[in-house]
Every structure is written in C-alpha cells, then in structure tokens.
C-alpha cells in the first residue's frame, strides 16, 4: 500500500470525518477545520492525503480552495469491494 491508497487514506478517523463533512456538500479548509479538534494546517495535510488517493477533488473559488468528494474515487473503491459479493 502506498500513501495514495484509498484504504490507507480512510484509515484515519479525522479523514473519515472530513469525508463525512464533504458528503454534505463542498467546503473550504476553514469550514472543515471548524468541526475538527485539529489545526487548520493539519486539516490541509489530511486533505492532501485524500486528494492524492483520489477520494477528494479541489477547485478554486476566488482566493479559496473548495473541496468536494470525488465520485470516481469512490466508484473505484466500490468496484473493488463489490468483487467480494459477486459470485
């Protein structure tokens, strides 16, 4: 497994919390950080792991970066998991 592996990315509880927040809609780093007991730079590091794993996308909105879930990243996870139930 590499650092960009989706399963490694979701192993951390803070990253799972970030994914749950983004499930409710796109958010900036500050919006995400307000719901976590970690610093804004730590949230940025967690977002980098989620971006590298393909589970999150980012876009620019003025001077802010907005983060959202990546349907493609989750589809890959689902396809891998589904192989265990299709006989």
C-alpha positions as CSV (number, residue, x, y, z in Angstrom):
1,X,0.0,0.0,0.0
2,X,1.2,3.5,-0.8
3,X,0.3,6.8,0.8
4,X,-2.1,7.4,-2.1
5,X,-4.0,4.2,-1.4
6,X,-7.7,4.9,-0.6
7,X,-7.8,2.4,2.2
8,X,-4.8,4.0,3.8
9,X,-6.5,7.4,3.4
10,X,-9.7,6.3,5.1
11,X,-7.9,4.5,7.9
12,X,-7.5,7.8,9.8
13,X,-10.6,8.9,11.8
14,X,-10.0,12.6,11.1
15,X,-10.0,11.9,7.3
16,X,-13.2,9.8,7.7
17,X,-14.8,12.8,9.5
18,X,-13.7,15.1,6.6
19,X,-15.3,12.7,4.1
20,X,-18.5,12.8,6.1
21,X,-18.5,16.6,6.1
22,X,-17.9,16.7,2.4
23,X,-20.7,14.3,1.8
24,X,-23.0,17.1,3.0
25,X,-21.5,19.4,0.3
26,X,-18.3,21.1,-0.9
27,X,-16.4,23.1,1.8
28,X,-13.3,25.2,2.3
29,X,-10.5,24.2,4.6
30,X,-11.7,26.7,7.3
31,X,-15.2,25.2,7.2
32,X,-13.8,21.7,7.5
33,X,-11.4,22.7,10.3
34,X,-14.2,24.3,12.4
35,X,-15.6,20.8,13.0
36,X,-12.4,19.1,14.0
37,X,-10.2,19.3,17.1
38,X,-7.0,19.7,15.0
39,X,-5.3,22.8,13.5
40,X,-6.1,24.2,10.0
41,X,-2.6,23.1,8.7
42,X,-3.4,19.5,10.0
43,X,-6.7,19.6,8.1
44,X,-4.8,20.7,5.0
45,X,-2.4,17.7,5.4
46,X,-5.3,15.4,5.7
47,X,-6.9,16.9,2.6
48,X,-3.7,16.3,0.7
49,X,-3.8,12.6,1.5
50,X,-7.4,12.5,0.4
51,X,-6.6,14.3,-2.8
52,X,-3.7,12.0,-3.6
53,X,-5.9,9.0,-3.0
54,X,-8.5,10.3,-5.5
55,X,-11.3,10.4,-2.9
56,X,-11.5,14.3,-3.0
57,X,-11.3,16.9,-5.7
58,X,-10.5,20.6,-5.2
59,X,-11.3,23.7,-7.2
60,X,-10.7,27.4,-6.8
61,X,-13.3,29.9,-5.8
62,X,-11.7,33.3,-5.7
63,X,-8.9,33.0,-3.2
64,X,-10.3,29.9,-1.6
65,X,-9.9,26.2,-2.4
66,X,-13.1,24.3,-2.2
67,X,-13.0,20.6,-1.6
68,X,-15.6,18.0,-2.7
69,X,-16.0,14.2,-2.8
70,X,-14.8,12.5,-6.0
71,X,-17.4,10.2,-7.4
72,X,-14.7,8.5,-9.5
73,X,-12.5,7.8,-6.4
74,X,-15.4,6.2,-4.6
75,X,-16.5,4.2,-7.6
76,X,-13.1,2.6,-7.7
77,X,-13.4,1.7,-4.0
78,X,-16.9,0.3,-4.6
79,X,-15.9,-1.8,-7.6
80,X,-13.0,-3.3,-5.6
81,X,-15.3,-4.1,-2.7
82,X,-18.1,-5.4,-4.9
83,X,-15.9,-8.2,-6.3
84,X,-16.2,-10.0,-2.9
85,X,-20.0,-10.2,-3.1
86,X,-20.5,-11.1,-6.8
87,X,-20.4,-14.8,-7.4
